Every structure is written in structure tokens, then in C-alpha cells.
Amino acid sequence: MSAASNMAIIKHSSIWIVFSYFYLSGLNMALTLSIDSQQDPDITMTLLHVFYSIALLVI
């Protein structure tokens, strides 16, 4: 493999690592906020709140 090919792999991997970190940080924040917004949190309502808020962001 050439040096340019190695650099392309390193850049691509670095971008995906940074993207994954921010994506997981945002998902963790959404989960925390959805738990805090409920009076009596349970797992089904928490997941429903998280996926609903993510769906609103995508639309």
C-alpha cells in the first residue's frame, strides 16, 4: 500500500471515530433528558421518548 492510501485510511478512520463520539454523546444526552423529564421512568417510556425526540430531529 502506498503512503497516500495509508493517509486516506487514517483520515477516514479518524472522521468516523470523531463522528461516533459525538453521536454517542448526543444519544446519551437524549437518554438522560428523557429520564429526567418523566415522573416515574420505566424502560419502555424512556426508549419511546428517546426515539421520538430523535425522529423529531431527523424530520
mmCIF file of the N, C-alpha and C atoms, coordinates in Angstrom:
data_MODEL
# 
_entry.id   MODEL 
# 
loop_
_atom_site.group_PDB 
_atom_site.id 
_atom_site.type_symbol 
_atom_site.label_atom_id 
_atom_site.label_alt_id 
_atom_site.label_comp_id 
_atom_site.label_asym_id 
_atom_site.label_entity_id 
_atom_site.label_seq_id 
_atom_site.pdbx_PDB_ins_code 
_atom_site.Cartn_x 
_atom_site.Cartn_y 
_atom_site.Cartn_z 
_atom_site.occupancy 
_atom_site.B_iso_or_equiv 
_atom_site.pdbx_formal_charge 
_atom_site.auth_seq_id 
_atom_site.auth_comp_id 
_atom_site.auth_asym_id 
_atom_site.auth_atom_id 
_atom_site.pdbx_PDB_model_num 
ATOM 1   N N  . MET A 1 1  ? 0.843   -1.177 0.000  1.00 0.00 ? 1  MET A N  1 
ATOM 2   C CA . MET A 1 1  ? 0.000   0.000  0.000  1.00 0.00 ? 1  MET A CA 1 
ATOM 3   C C  . MET A 1 1  ? 0.887   1.238  0.000  1.00 0.00 ? 1  MET A C  1 
ATOM 4   N N  . SER A 1 2  ? 0.428   2.241  -0.681 1.00 0.00 ? 2  SER A N  1 
ATOM 5   C CA . SER A 1 2  ? 1.209   3.469  -0.778 1.00 0.00 ? 2  SER A CA 1 
ATOM 6   C C  . SER A 1 2  ? 0.951   4.371  0.419  1.00 0.00 ? 2  SER A C  1 
ATOM 7   N N  . ALA A 1 3  ? 1.777   5.391  0.550  1.00 0.00 ? 3  ALA A N  1 
ATOM 8   C CA . ALA A 1 3  ? 1.635   6.338  1.656  1.00 0.00 ? 3  ALA A CA 1 
ATOM 9   C C  . ALA A 1 3  ? 0.322   7.105  1.549  1.00 0.00 ? 3  ALA A C  1 
ATOM 10  N N  . ALA A 1 4  ? -0.086  7.444  0.320  1.00 0.00 ? 4  ALA A N  1 
ATOM 11  C CA . ALA A 1 4  ? -1.347  8.171  0.124  1.00 0.00 ? 4  ALA A CA 1 
ATOM 12  C C  . ALA A 1 4  ? -2.535  7.310  0.547  1.00 0.00 ? 4  ALA A C  1 
ATOM 13  N N  . SER A 1 5  ? -2.449  6.029  0.256  1.00 0.00 ? 5  SER A N  1 
ATOM 14  C CA . SER A 1 5  ? -3.524  5.112  0.629  1.00 0.00 ? 5  SER A CA 1 
ATOM 15  C C  . SER A 1 5  ? -3.618  4.980  2.161  1.00 0.00 ? 5  SER A C  1 
ATOM 16  N N  . ASN A 1 6  ? -2.450  4.915  2.801  1.00 0.00 ? 6  ASN A N  1 
ATOM 17  C CA . ASN A 1 6  ? -2.432  4.833  4.271  1.00 0.00 ? 6  ASN A CA 1 
ATOM 18  C C  . ASN A 1 6  ? -3.007  6.096  4.892  1.00 0.00 ? 6  ASN A C  1 
ATOM 19  N N  . MET A 1 7  ? -2.676  7.254  4.336  1.00 0.00 ? 7  MET A N  1 
ATOM 20  C CA . MET A 1 7  ? -3.205  8.522  4.853  1.00 0.00 ? 7  MET A CA 1 
ATOM 21  C C  . MET A 1 7  ? -4.717  8.599  4.672  1.00 0.00 ? 7  MET A C  1 
ATOM 22  N N  . ALA A 1 8  ? -5.222  8.101  3.558  1.00 0.00 ? 8  ALA A N  1 
ATOM 23  C CA . ALA A 1 8  ? -6.658  8.105  3.310  1.00 0.00 ? 8  ALA A CA 1 
ATOM 24  C C  . ALA A 1 8  ? -7.378  7.231  4.333  1.00 0.00 ? 8  ALA A C  1 
ATOM 25  N N  . ILE A 1 9  ? -6.800  6.090  4.645  1.00 0.00 ? 9  ILE A N  1 
ATOM 26  C CA . ILE A 1 9  ? -7.401  5.191  5.643  1.00 0.00 ? 9  ILE A CA 1 
ATOM 27  C C  . ILE A 1 9  ? -7.388  5.851  7.018  1.00 0.00 ? 9  ILE A C  1 
ATOM 28  N N  . ILE A 1 10 ? -6.292  6.506  7.375  1.00 0.00 ? 10 ILE A N  1 
ATOM 29  C CA . ILE A 1 10 ? -6.185  7.174  8.675  1.00 0.00 ? 10 ILE A CA 1 
ATOM 30  C C  . ILE A 1 10 ? -7.185  8.325  8.768  1.00 0.00 ? 10 ILE A C  1 
ATOM 31  N N  . LYS A 1 11 ? -7.301  9.133  7.717  1.00 0.00 ? 11 LYS A N  1 
ATOM 32  C CA . LYS A 1 11 ? -8.260  10.241 7.725  1.00 0.00 ? 11 LYS A CA 1 
ATOM 33  C C  . LYS A 1 11 ? -9.687  9.729  7.838  1.00 0.00 ? 11 LYS A C  1 
ATOM 34  N N  . HIS A 1 12 ? -10.011 8.703  7.050  1.00 0.00 ? 12 HIS A N  1 
ATOM 35  C CA . HIS A 1 12 ? -11.363 8.139  7.066  1.00 0.00 ? 12 HIS A CA 1 
ATOM 36  C C  . HIS A 1 12 ? -11.700 7.582  8.452  1.00 0.00 ? 12 HIS A C  1 
ATOM 37  N N  . SER A 1 13 ? -10.765 6.845  9.031  1.00 0.00 ? 13 SER A N  1 
ATOM 38  C CA . SER A 1 13 ? -10.997 6.267  10.366 1.00 0.00 ? 13 SER A CA 1 
ATOM 39  C C  . SER A 1 13 ? -11.150 7.358  11.421 1.00 0.00 ? 13 SER A C  1 
ATOM 40  N N  . SER A 1 14 ? -10.323 8.395  11.336 1.00 0.00 ? 14 SER A N  1 
ATOM 41  C CA . SER A 1 14 ? -10.388 9.490  12.301 1.00 0.00 ? 14 SER A CA 1 
ATOM 42  C C  . SER A 1 14 ? -11.727 10.209 12.242 1.00 0.00 ? 14 SER A C  1 
ATOM 43  N N  . ILE A 1 15 ? -12.214 10.459 11.040 1.00 0.00 ? 15 ILE A N  1 
ATOM 44  C CA . ILE A 1 15 ? -13.508 11.124 10.890 1.00 0.00 ? 15 ILE A CA 1 
ATOM 45  C C  . ILE A 1 15 ? -14.617 10.285 11.504 1.00 0.00 ? 15 ILE A C  1 
ATOM 46  N N  . TRP A 1 16 ? -14.605 8.974  11.265 1.00 0.00 ? 16 TRP A N  1 
ATOM 47  C CA . TRP A 1 16 ? -15.647 8.114  11.812 1.00 0.00 ? 16 TRP A CA 1 
ATOM 48  C C  . TRP A 1 16 ? -15.559 7.992  13.329 1.00 0.00 ? 16 TRP A C  1 
ATOM 49  N N  . ILE A 1 17 ? -14.341 8.026  13.878 1.00 0.00 ? 17 ILE A N  1 
ATOM 50  C CA . ILE A 1 17 ? -14.188 7.974  15.336 1.00 0.00 ? 17 ILE A CA 1 
ATOM 51  C C  . ILE A 1 17 ? -14.765 9.230  15.969 1.00 0.00 ? 17 ILE A C  1 
ATOM 52  N N  . VAL A 1 18 ? -14.457 10.390 15.395 1.00 0.00 ? 18 VAL A N  1 
ATOM 53  C CA . VAL A 1 18 ? -14.982 11.652 15.927 1.00 0.00 ? 18 VAL A CA 1 
ATOM 54  C C  . VAL A 1 18 ? -16.503 11.691 15.782 1.00 0.00 ? 18 VAL A C  1 
ATOM 55  N N  . PHE A 1 19 ? -17.022 11.299 14.613 1.00 0.00 ? 19 PHE A N  1 
ATOM 56  C CA . PHE A 1 19 ? -18.470 11.267 14.397 1.00 0.00 ? 19 PHE A CA 1 
ATOM 57  C C  . PHE A 1 19 ? -19.142 10.351 15.411 1.00 0.00 ? 19 PHE A C  1 
ATOM 58  N N  . SER A 1 20 ? -18.583 9.181  15.643 1.00 0.00 ? 20 SER A N  1 
ATOM 59  C CA . SER A 1 20 ? -19.169 8.217  16.582 1.00 0.00 ? 20 SER A CA 1 
ATOM 60  C C  . SER A 1 20 ? -19.194 8.769  17.998 1.00 0.00 ? 20 SER A C  1 
ATOM 61  N N  . TYR A 1 21 ? -18.123 9.457  18.384 1.00 0.00 ? 21 TYR A N  1 
ATOM 62  C CA . TYR A 1 21 ? -18.068 10.049 19.725 1.00 0.00 ? 21 TYR A CA 1 
ATOM 63  C C  . TYR A 1 21 ? -19.196 11.060 19.915 1.00 0.00 ? 21 TYR A C  1 
ATOM 64  N N  . PHE A 1 22 ? -19.363 11.968 18.956 1.00 0.00 ? 22 PHE A N  1 
ATOM 65  C CA . PHE A 1 22 ? -20.407 12.986 19.091 1.00 0.00 ? 22 PHE A CA 1 
ATOM 66  C C  . PHE A 1 22 ? -21.802 12.376 18.997 1.00 0.00 ? 22 PHE A C  1 
ATOM 67  N N  . TYR A 1 23 ? -21.977 11.361 18.151 1.00 0.00 ? 23 TYR A N  1 
ATOM 68  C CA . TYR A 1 23 ? -23.275 10.697 18.032 1.00 0.00 ? 23 TYR A CA 1 
ATOM 69  C C  . TYR A 1 23 ? -23.650 10.025 19.354 1.00 0.00 ? 23 TYR A C  1 
ATOM 70  N N  . LEU A 1 24 ? -22.708 9.297  19.936 1.00 0.00 ? 24 LEU A N  1 
ATOM 71  C CA . LEU A 1 24 ? -22.998 8.609  21.196 1.00 0.00 ? 24 LEU A CA 1 
ATOM 72  C C  . LEU A 1 24 ? -23.176 9.594  22.350 1.00 0.00 ? 24 LEU A C  1 
ATOM 73  N N  . SER A 1 25 ? -22.443 10.700 22.335 1.00 0.00 ? 25 SER A N  1 
ATOM 74  C CA . SER A 1 25 ? -22.625 11.728 23.361 1.00 0.00 ? 25 SER A CA 1 
ATOM 75  C C  . SER A 1 25 ? -24.029 12.325 23.268 1.00 0.00 ? 25 SER A C  1 
ATOM 76  N N  . GLY A 1 26 ? -24.490 12.586 22.055 1.00 0.00 ? 26 GLY A N  1 
ATOM 77  C CA . GLY A 1 26 ? -25.835 13.121 21.862 1.00 0.00 ? 26 GLY A CA 1 
ATOM 78  C C  . GLY A 1 26 ? -26.905 12.135 22.270 1.00 0.00 ? 26 GLY A C  1 
ATOM 79  N N  . LEU A 1 27 ? -26.690 10.874 21.953 1.00 0.00 ? 27 LEU A N  1 
ATOM 80  C CA . LEU A 1 27 ? -27.656 9.840  22.338 1.00 0.00 ? 27 LEU A CA 1 
ATOM 81  C C  . LEU A 1 27 ? -27.709 9.702  23.860 1.00 0.00 ? 27 LEU A C  1 
ATOM 82  N N  . ASN A 1 28 ? -26.576 9.774  24.501 1.00 0.00 ? 28 ASN A N  1 
ATOM 83  C CA . ASN A 1 28 ? -26.529 9.715  25.964 1.00 0.00 ? 28 ASN A CA 1 
ATOM 84  C C  . ASN A 1 28 ? -27.265 10.912 26.570 1.00 0.00 ? 28 ASN A C  1 
ATOM 85  N N  . MET A 1 29 ? -27.068 12.095 25.994 1.00 0.00 ? 29 MET A N  1 
ATOM 86  C CA . MET A 1 29 ? -27.756 13.299 26.487 1.00 0.00 ? 29 MET A CA 1 
ATOM 87  C C  . MET A 1 29 ? -29.267 13.148 26.306 1.00 0.00 ? 29 MET A C  1 
ATOM 88  N N  . ALA A 1 30 ? -29.711 12.629 25.153 1.00 0.00 ? 30 ALA A N  1 
ATOM 89  C CA . ALA A 1 30 ? -31.141 12.438 24.912 1.00 0.00 ? 30 ALA A CA 1 
ATOM 90  C C  . ALA A 1 30 ? -31.734 11.450 25.910 1.00 0.00 ? 30 ALA A C  1 
ATOM 91  N N  . LEU A 1 31 ? -31.008 10.403 26.204 1.00 0.00 ? 31 LEU A N  1 
ATOM 92  C CA . LEU A 1 31 ? -31.476 9.411  27.172 1.00 0.00 ? 31 LEU A CA 1 
ATOM 93  C C  . LEU A 1 31 ? -31.586 10.018 28.567 1.00 0.00 ? 31 LEU A C  1 
ATOM 94  N N  . THR A 1 32 ? -30.582 10.782 28.964 1.00 0.00 ? 32 THR A N  1 
ATOM 95  C CA . THR A 1 32 ? -30.599 11.431 30.276 1.00 0.00 ? 32 THR A CA 1 
ATOM 96  C C  . THR A 1 32 ? -31.755 12.419 30.390 1.00 0.00 ? 32 THR A C  1 
ATOM 97  N N  . LEU A 1 33 ? -31.949 13.220 29.356 1.00 0.00 ? 33 LEU A N  1 
ATOM 98  C CA . LEU A 1 33 ? -33.037 14.196 29.390 1.00 0.00 ? 33 LEU A CA 1 
ATOM 99  C C  . LEU A 1 33 ? -34.404 13.518 29.414 1.00 0.00 ? 33 LEU A C  1 
ATOM 100 N N  . SER A 1 34 ? -34.548 12.415 28.693 1.00 0.00 ? 34 SER A N  1 
ATOM 101 C CA . SER A 1 34 ? -35.845 11.740 28.679 1.00 0.00 ? 34 SER A CA 1 
ATOM 102 C C  . SER A 1 34 ? -36.140 11.071 30.015 1.00 0.00 ? 34 SER A C  1 
ATOM 103 N N  . ILE A 1 35 ? -35.125 10.589 30.696 1.00 0.00 ? 35 ILE A N  1 
ATOM 104 C CA . ILE A 1 35 ? -35.338 10.003 32.027 1.00 0.00 ? 35 ILE A CA 1 
ATOM 105 C C  . ILE A 1 35 ? -35.707 11.100 33.018 1.00 0.00 ? 35 ILE A C  1 
ATOM 106 N N  . ASP A 1 36 ? -35.006 12.237 32.940 1.00 0.00 ? 36 ASP A N  1 
ATOM 107 C CA . ASP A 1 36 ? -35.269 13.338 33.877 1.00 0.00 ? 36 ASP A CA 1 
ATOM 108 C C  . ASP A 1 36 ? -36.638 13.972 33.662 1.00 0.00 ? 36 ASP A C  1 
ATOM 109 N N  . SER A 1 37 ? -37.186 13.875 32.466 1.00 0.00 ? 37 SER A N  1 
ATOM 110 C CA . SER A 1 37 ? -38.469 14.534 32.188 1.00 0.00 ? 37 SER A CA 1 
ATOM 111 C C  . SER A 1 37 ? -39.673 13.714 32.641 1.00 0.00 ? 37 SER A C  1 
ATOM 112 N N  . GLN A 1 38 ? -39.452 12.484 33.083 1.00 0.00 ? 38 GLN A N  1 
ATOM 113 C CA . GLN A 1 38 ? -40.559 11.624 33.486 1.00 0.00 ? 38 GLN A CA 1 
ATOM 114 C C  . GLN A 1 38 ? -40.693 11.587 35.005 1.00 0.00 ? 38 GLN A C  1 
ATOM 115 N N  . GLN A 1 39 ? -41.924 11.503 35.470 1.00 0.00 ? 39 GLN A N  1 
ATOM 116 C CA . GLN A 1 39 ? -42.143 11.406 36.913 1.00 0.00 ? 39 GLN A CA 1 
ATOM 117 C C  . GLN A 1 39 ? -41.797 10.017 37.434 1.00 0.00 ? 39 GLN A C  1 
ATOM 118 N N  . ASP A 1 40 ? -42.216 8.999  36.703 1.00 0.00 ? 40 ASP A N  1 
ATOM 119 C CA . ASP A 1 40 ? -41.955 7.617  37.096 1.00 0.00 ? 40 ASP A CA 1 
ATOM 120 C C  . ASP A 1 40 ? -41.353 6.878  35.901 1.00 0.00 ? 40 ASP A C  1 
ATOM 121 N N  . PRO A 1 41 ? -40.036 7.033  35.667 1.00 0.00 ? 41 PRO A N  1 
ATOM 122 C CA . PRO A 1 41 ? -39.446 6.475  34.452 1.00 0.00 ? 41 PRO A CA 1 
ATOM 123 C C  . PRO A 1 41 ? -39.384 4.949  34.456 1.00 0.00 ? 41 PRO A C  1 
ATOM 124 N N  . ASP A 1 42 ? -39.733 4.363  33.326 1.00 0.00 ? 42 ASP A N  1 
ATOM 125 C CA . ASP A 1 42 ? -39.503 2.948  33.105 1.00 0.00 ? 42 ASP A CA 1 
ATOM 126 C C  . ASP A 1 42 ? -38.851 2.812  31.731 1.00 0.00 ? 42 ASP A C  1 
ATOM 127 N N  . ILE A 1 43 ? -38.365 1.646  31.433 1.00 0.00 ? 43 ILE A N  1 
ATOM 128 C CA . ILE A 1 43 ? -37.537 1.462  30.236 1.00 0.00 ? 43 ILE A CA 1 
ATOM 129 C C  . ILE A 1 43 ? -38.321 1.688  28.938 1.00 0.00 ? 43 ILE A C  1 
ATOM 130 N N  . THR A 1 44 ? -39.588 1.264  28.897 1.00 0.00 ? 44 THR A N  1 
ATOM 131 C CA . THR A 1 44 ? -40.347 1.406  27.650 1.00 0.00 ? 44 THR A CA 1 
ATOM 132 C C  . THR A 1 44 ? -40.648 2.873  27.341 1.00 0.00 ? 44 THR A C  1 
ATOM 133 N N  . MET A 1 45 ? -41.056 3.619  28.360 1.00 0.00 ? 45 MET A N  1 
ATOM 134 C CA . MET A 1 45 ? -41.341 5.040  28.136 1.00 0.00 ? 45 MET A CA 1 
ATOM 135 C C  . MET A 1 45 ? -40.067 5.823  27.837 1.00 0.00 ? 45 MET A C  1 
ATOM 136 N N  . THR A 1 46 ? -38.978 5.456  28.474 1.00 0.00 ? 46 THR A N  1 
ATOM 137 C CA . THR A 1 46 ? -37.706 6.128  28.218 1.00 0.00 ? 46 THR A CA 1 
ATOM 138 C C  . THR A 1 46 ? -37.280 5.922  26.772 1.00 0.00 ? 46 THR A C  1 
ATOM 139 N N  . LEU A 1 47 ? -37.322 4.689  26.295 1.00 0.00 ? 47 LEU A N  1 
ATOM 140 C CA . LEU A 1 47 ? -36.948 4.412  24.904 1.00 0.00 ? 47 LEU A CA 1 
ATOM 141 C C  . LEU A 1 47 ? -37.899 5.105  23.937 1.00 0.00 ? 47 LEU A C  1 
ATOM 142 N N  . LEU A 1 48 ? -39.173 5.142  24.282 1.00 0.00 ? 48 LEU A N  1 
ATOM 143 C CA . LEU A 1 48 ? -40.140 5.829  23.432 1.00 0.00 ? 48 LEU A CA 1 
ATOM 144 C C  . LEU A 1 48 ? -39.822 7.319  23.342 1.00 0.00 ? 48 LEU A C  1 
ATOM 145 N N  . HIS A 1 49 ? -39.492 7.939  24.467 1.00 0.00 ? 49 HIS A N  1 
ATOM 146 C CA . HIS A 1 49 ? -39.129 9.356  24.482 1.00 0.00 ? 49 HIS A CA 1 
ATOM 147 C C  . HIS A 1 49 ? -37.871 9.616  23.659 1.00 0.00 ? 49 HIS A C  1 
ATOM 148 N N  . VAL A 1 50 ? -36.861 8.756  23.813 1.00 0.00 ? 50 VAL A N  1 
ATOM 149 C CA . VAL A 1 50 ? -35.595 8.941  23.088 1.00 0.00 ? 50 VAL A CA 1 
ATOM 150 C C  . VAL A 1 50 ? -35.824 8.835  21.585 1.00 0.00 ? 50 VAL A C  1 
ATOM 151 N N  . PHE A 1 51 ? -36.505 7.784  21.145 1.00 0.00 ? 51 PHE A N  1 
ATOM 152 C CA . PHE A 1 51 ? -36.689 7.592  19.714 1.00 0.00 ? 51 PHE A CA 1 
ATOM 153 C C  . PHE A 1 51 ? -37.627 8.646  19.127 1.00 0.00 ? 51 PHE A C  1 
ATOM 154 N N  . TYR A 1 52 ? -38.575 9.111  19.910 1.00 0.00 ? 52 TYR A N  1 
ATOM 155 C CA . TYR A 1 52 ? -39.461 10.174 19.437 1.00 0.00 ? 52 TYR A CA 1 
ATOM 156 C C  . TYR A 1 52 ? -38.687 11.474 19.255 1.00 0.00 ? 52 TYR A C  1 
ATOM 157 N N  . SER A 1 53 ? -37.814 11.796 20.214 1.00 0.00 ? 53 SER A N  1 
ATOM 158 C CA . SER A 1 53 ? -37.035 13.024 20.087 1.00 0.00 ? 53 SER A CA 1 
ATOM 159 C C  . SER A 1 53 ? -36.043 12.934 18.941 1.00 0.00 ? 53 SER A C  1 
ATOM 160 N N  . ILE A 1 54 ? -35.460 11.763 18.708 1.00 0.00 ? 54 ILE A N  1 
ATOM 161 C CA . ILE A 1 54 ? -34.544 11.599 17.573 1.00 0.00 ? 54 ILE A CA 1 
ATOM 162 C C  . ILE A 1 54 ? -35.320 11.719 16.261 1.00 0.00 ? 54 ILE A C  1 
ATOM 163 N N  . ALA A 1 55 ? -36.517 11.148 16.216 1.00 0.00 ? 55 ALA A N  1 
ATOM 164 C CA . ALA A 1 55 ? -37.336 11.242 14.996 1.00 0.00 ? 55 ALA A CA 1 
ATOM 165 C C  . ALA A 1 55 ? -37.695 12.692 14.690 1.00 0.00 ? 55 ALA A C  1 
ATOM 166 N N  . LEU A 1 56 ? -37.954 13.482 15.722 1.00 0.00 ? 56 LEU A N  1 
ATOM 167 C CA . LEU A 1 56 ? -38.252 14.899 15.506 1.00 0.00 ? 56 LEU A CA 1 
ATOM 168 C C  . LEU A 1 56 ? -37.035 15.650 14.974 1.00 0.00 ? 56 LEU A C  1 
ATOM 169 N N  . LEU A 1 57 ? -35.848 15.246 15.382 1.00 0.00 ? 57 LEU A N  1 
ATOM 170 C CA . LEU A 1 57 ? -34.635 15.896 14.882 1.00 0.00 ? 57 LEU A CA 1 
ATOM 171 C C  . LEU A 1 57 ? -34.376 15.541 13.418 1.00 0.00 ? 57 LEU A C  1 
ATOM 172 N N  . VAL A 1 58 ? -34.721 14.331 13.028 1.00 0.00 ? 58 VAL A N  1 
ATOM 173 C CA . VAL A 1 58 ? -34.465 13.869 11.661 1.00 0.00 ? 58 VAL A CA 1 
ATOM 174 C C  . VAL A 1 58 ? -35.436 14.529 10.672 1.00 0.00 ? 58 VAL A C  1 
ATOM 175 N N  . ILE A 1 59 ? -36.668 14.718 11.115 1.00 0.00 ? 59 ILE A N  1 
ATOM 176 C CA . ILE A 1 59 ? -37.692 15.266 10.202 1.00 0.00 ? 59 ILE A CA 1 
ATOM 177 C C  . ILE A 1 59 ? -37.455 16.696 9.918  1.00 0.00 ? 59 ILE A C  1 
# 
